[in-house]
Structure formats: C-alpha cells, structure tokens
Amino acid sequence: MVDAEIVAIGSELLTPFRQDTNSLFLTERLNAMGIEVRFKAVVGDRRADLVDAAKTALRRADLVIFMGGLGPTEDDLTRECVAEALGRRLRRDPDIIADLYKRFSKWRTGMPANNERQADVVEGAEVVPNANGSAPGQFLRVEHAGTARTVVLMPGPPHELKAMFDREVAPRLGKGRQEEFIAARELRVAMMPESLCDSRIAPIYTRYQDVETTILAGAGDISLHLRARAASLEEADRRVASLAGEIEDELEEAVYSANGEHLEQIVGYFLQLQGATLAVAESCTGGQLAKRVTSVAGSSRYFVGGAVVYSNALKTQFAGVPPELIAEHGAVSREVAASLAEGIRSRSGSTYGLGVTGIAGPAGGSEEKPVGLVYHALSDGRNTEVVERKFPGDRQRVRSWAAQQALDMLRLRLMRQ
Amino acid sequence: MVDAEIVAIGSELLTPFRQDTNSLFLTERLNAMGIEVRFKAVVGDRRADLVDAAKTALRRADLVIFMGGLGPTEDDLTRECVAEALGRRLRRDPDIIADLYKRFSKWRTGMPANNERQADVVEGAEVVPNANGSAPGQFLRVEHAGTARTVVLMPGPPHELKAMFDREVAPRLGKGRQEEFIAARELRVAMMPESLCDSRIAPIYTRYQDVETTILAGAGDISLHLRARAASLEEADRRVASLAGEIEDELEEAVYSANGEHLEQIVGYFLQLQGATLAVAESCTGGQLAKRVTSVAGSSRYFVGGAVVYSNALKTQFAGVPPELIAEHGAVSREVAASLAEGIRSRSGSTYGLGVTGIAGPAGGSEEKPVGLVYHALSDGRNTEVVERKFPGDRQRVRSWAAQQALDMLRLRLMRQ
C-alpha cells in the first residue's frame, strides 16, 4: 500500500475566504489507483514554513504531492523549498527557458526576467509538461532518509493541475505495480431523515468490513458513498455492487439513484421516457423548483415552464386559483396547493402540474401554521395528490426540503406509471 | 504575534467527499484576535498518524487547535494522542462522568460504558463546557520543548465547535495581551471581468503594504476582501476604510456593496426604500432570477412573482408576448426580451418588470445566435431598456451571469431614481 500526503501551498489558502479543493480531485484519483491519502497540509508562502511542511511530509509519506507556488513571482517558492528539504540543488533547464521565450514572443511582449525562475528544476527531477499554463511540473523518485519516496510538484490552478495529473502524473505513478484497486458507487436517497436512514442500513454496511460507507445528508437528500478496496477491480466492483444491492432492498423506492444522478435528472429521464411534460407553480420555493428542473441540459424537451406566485393576485392570474379559495383556507393550505397544481397544468397544457405553497420563514408563521409548514401538490388532470410536511431548519433549508419533496412526489408517480 | 496551527481530525476528511470547513470559521475568528494561522493539517483516525500530526504542530506553532475525535467511539483518539504527543497522562474527570450519567438518565436510557472515554482529560487541562453536545472541550497552557504553547481540543460538529469557540475558547485566548488587531471589509463588484477589475485596482492596493487584498471572482460577481493588521483596532479600521474608499473612487458604481451584501439584498433595499415592486419573466435562467430575489428574507414585501417561460406558448400566455413577434425575431431576441419585461410588468401590476431570454447551452446555439447569447430587459412602464450580452462558460455559468446582469440593470436604474 502506498501512502500519500498532499501539500497545498499559498498564503491565500490560509485566509477565511479560500480553501484548497484540488485535494478532493487528487484524493479521488489516487484512491482509484489504490493510493491512500494519510495526511493533508496547507502552508503559506513563507520559506521557513514551506521547508518545514516539505520535510514533515517527506518524513512520513511514500508519495508527496506539492500543489501551487510554481509561478514566476517572488512568492513562488515551492521549487527551492522542496530542493532544500531534499538537500538537493536546483538546475536551470535550458529547454524550459527556450519554451518560455517562445511563448512570450508569440504574445509579442518581452519576457520579464522573473519568469526564468519557472525553469528551475530539482536535481534529478523529470520535467512534466503543462498543457494549460507556463509553469511545468516536476516528478522525482528519490531515496530520502533511507526510504523510497516519490515527489511531485504541480501548479495550483485547477484546470492546469487536473489536466497535468491525468495526462502526465497518473501514468508515471502507475509504473509501479499496483497491489490494490478501489471501486466506488453513490446511492442517493430522497426524503428520509439521516438518523432513520442510518439506523436501517447500519446493520447491513457494518457487515462489509472491506467497503467504506460515507453518509452525506442534505435537505431531504442523502448520498451514500460506497468504496471497496480489493486485489482486483472485479473483486472491488463485486463487493460494492453486493452492498449496494442489499441497501436498495432495505430502503426500496426511497433510493432514487444508484449512480449518483440528482433527483432532477431522474425526474427528467422518466418524463422523457414517457413523453410527458411538466409545469410548476411555486410560492415559498420562489423559483428553486424551476431552477433545479432547468439545471439539466435538454430540460426544455419536457419542461414547459412555471410561475413563481408570491402574491395572491398572481396565484389567481397565473394558476387560476379562485380568490374565494384563498380567502377561505389561506394561501398556505392544502386546497390552494391543489389548485396551483391543477391550474398550472391546465393553463400550460402540460401532462403534470406541481404546486407548492408554504411558510419558509423567518417571519410569517403562526401557531396554527408555523414556519416550515409546506403543502405540495401533484396533478395529472384526473387526480391531485397533496402532501403536507413540516420541515426543520432556516429559510434556505425549508425551501430546499420543499423543492425536493415536490420533485420526489413526481418521481414516485412516474415510477408507478 | 501568535502563530496558530489548526488540525482537523477524522478519516472522512481524507475522502474525496468531505472537507474541513471549520477552519475557515476559526481563521476568521483568530485573525480578528490578531492570531495568524500558519499551518493547517488534516489527519485520519489512526493512532500513529494523529500522534505524528500533534507532535508536528506542537513543534512549530504557539497555539494548536485540534478539532474532532472527541466522541465516545473507538475511533475517537484525539484525547489520548494529544496526551501522548505532550508526554502527559489522561485523568478521568468525575464531574464529566456525573454529567454524562445525568444526560443519559434524562433520555431514560442506560449509558454505554464507551461514553466514559469522553471524561478523559489531559493532565493540567481545563475542561471546556459544550453547550450543544456531550463531548466537552479542553484548554491547556504548557511548556513544550522549552516554549510556551496553548493547546485547545474542540468537537468537530460545526454547531458545537462554533458555539464553544465564541463562548468559551475566545475569552480564554484573549487573556494573553493582544499586540495586533485585524480589521476586514468586503467590497462587491458587478459585471466586470476579473482581469479588468484587477488591472484597475492593482495600482491602488499594491500601495497598501499593510492591507491584504484577496480577489474572488464568480460569474459577473467579484468579492474584494480587504484585511489590515495594526497596533489598534482604530488604526486597522482606518487603513481598510482608506483603501476601500480609493477602490470605490476608481470603480465607481460597479461597486454595489461595501459590506459584503449580495446583489439581491441591495436590490431589495432599494425597492423597499422606494416602495416599488418587481416581477420577472425568465426563460434561459429558468427560475434562478426569482430564486435569488426570494432568497432574501422579507422579499415578499417587494417581489410580486414571476414566470418561468420555457415554451413559446407560455411566453405568450404569462407575459403576453405576441406569437408574431416570436415568429419574426425568434424567442431569443431583443424584441422578445423587451416584450417579456413589459408583459410581466403590466400583467402583474408591478413597478418594474425584468425579462430574460437567451441560449444557456450546451445545445441550441447557431452561428447567428451562439450559446451564451442572452438578452436582458427592464421595463418601468414608460421605458424599456435592453442589454445584449455574450457570456462565457458552461450552462450553469451562463445562467448565473444572466441572472446577475438582470439584477444589476435593476440596481443601476434604482440608484439613479
């Protein structure tokens, strides 16, 4: 088993505003190659700190990946600090210099002398081409303190790093023999509280010692990430598929996706498959339901449109809700939700209509109708189904839960079609 | 100057799916107290790795904050590993034990023996109450390898950590004398390319050596974070205000907020101030414009509602766009945008109407009307203004740019009112 440490370099990554996200990409790729990430570190652009972080990583990990600090400015210290931590010199590479001059001449500008620093290479390192930028990477296998180490230097901008890793670094890492393979799968579960979901599946996944299960919960939306390691990819796949199957048997139709698709994608598949169309009339979700449906490319094939009806007048005008109905039951009611769904369906001529009305908060709640109370309705022209829910959390969370509930009603209806 | 290292503990933080975000909160709070974060580390639930990370941090930082690994399970090793790194013992605190038994009796369940581990305290540490959970924190000042160190252990769940830091840890840290203060401000800039913005303000902010400027760019939305350190809070505030003033003079009305408010909040302020109302008719943004406007609490006071008009039929039905106009100019045209804005305004009776129509992609583009082409219109009943833009990026980015452009047109109009 190869152990890795990822070191992200840059003072901006130590502010409250910015965060390393490259390491998530790298972890996914490294895991797929059977390499485990044991440590992550973030360090700023100070020479002493960077040397310290490099020495610490080289002491404890077989593979050390440094990201960032390869540009031309005075703050870009990764090359020299890694060399110092390894006790090696830098050499200035003439091919890189020539390449830099070529680049700058193409832009018809002189090259600032600073840029030559990008040609500094740690003694013994291989230069790794950068398809998307001027700073090349470096790849090095060394004996360090009596142990074999692999050291990689990559640029920080995500589009440079990702392309360089996949094209250049992964093949070089793969040259060692691979002892372990990792398979992964993502199941998604709608409208189930996290604690209930976990209590139902824990007895299952705890029996799979070789599959790691990570549960991430959003508003009415749970992701179950399953990852197995095995001596072959087939074996890893088989274990993940076996656990996924058992979980699907337990949770039944609450599992809406076995491959990580989002609920709006699943609903879109079903609508297209059945040649059906959708229109929505939403109050408290304020456009979020339409936004999610239309975030899917090609959604114009099944999404007719919708109305965001905050005022009572618009509920009547766009969705045909009778003013008397609102006066009698209130805008947040089972009856108005049903009328929104029916009205938007008949006015737009769509197969299905969804209506949502509720109290997202923070104000507007009462004892009888508290913040978080939402009515969701689905109409197909013959029947109208209404679901009443009381959601937890703040305004944004209530809106997210409500949009998810509306989409899930539609999914369940389409599945039974 | 006090230097800090933040160590996040938990194997889930070394997967591709989860990331430490507590450190952003802590960094903001620590910075405000004049404490600089020099290193961040992430380590899993392995004993040897955790001891290694603790020793590394204690060697190089004055203040070390450990987050996570304080629960009752076998995987929760922070207490014993920090004790080992410090060369100290753990003592089992009888008050914590008593407290745990009280908690469990309230829930009318027996306490699993495992839970007693939460009462283990590093020798010499003060127990820090946890208002939102069962695992207390720990606070310790030690001499370590001849240097004064402050060591803090906090639970990982964000709502526990945040409350504990603000109520319990910050006052304890503040007891040392504070030598530096940090002031911060966030300016926000609409619809300006990042490179143009930077080239205009770089000559200004580079003159402020004592103010750190961080530029974060979204789709048509730039955040400028300014942070100054000084010997007094007044001096730090003065320096930040001075730089902010110069930047506002340079960028003029492109700066829409001087205190970090989002564009939809600013638009909401202006609408309320002027007693005006808004309705929107959106095609390619698919609900995103309405969603942003309604994400502001209290937006029902000025947002009447909107229509998401994907199909041509709904453009006519909800916003009164004449079918001939669509036939003549196409759904994506200057004329249809204007008609959407005018139609939604007059039908909903709002003061202002916004209309958006464009091609978000990935399909649907042509040579004449490429992906990214969007028309934005603003009508006040007398005049209708139309802006044509060609946005870069993928479907989500084009939608974000377009919603931002529509909101910004309205902001500029309201400012000049």
Interface residues (C-beta under 8 A of the other chain):
Chain A: E12 L13 L14 T15 P16 F17 R18 Q19 T21 L24 F25 T27 E28 N31 E36 V37 R38 F39 K40 A41 V42 V43 G44 R46 D49 D52 A53 T56 R60 E212 T214 L216 S223 H225 R227 A279 V280 G286 G287 Q288 L289 A290 K291 R292 V293 T294 S295 A297 G298 S299 S300 F303 V304 G305 G306 A307 V308 V309 Y310 S311 A313 L314 Q317 F318 R347 S348 G349 G361 P362 A363 G364 R395 Q396 R399
Chain B: E12 L13 L14 T15 P16 F17 R18 Q19 T21 L24 F25 T27 E28 N31 E36 V37 R38 F39 K40 A41 V42 V43 G44 R46 D49 D52 A53 T56 R60 E212 T214 L216 S223 H225 R227 A279 V280 T285 G286 G287 Q288 L289 A290 K291 R292 V293 T294 S295 A297 G298 S299 S300 F303 V304 G305 G306 A307 V308 V309 Y310 S311 A313 L314 Q317 F318 R347 S348 G349 G361 P362 A363 G364 R395 Q396 R399
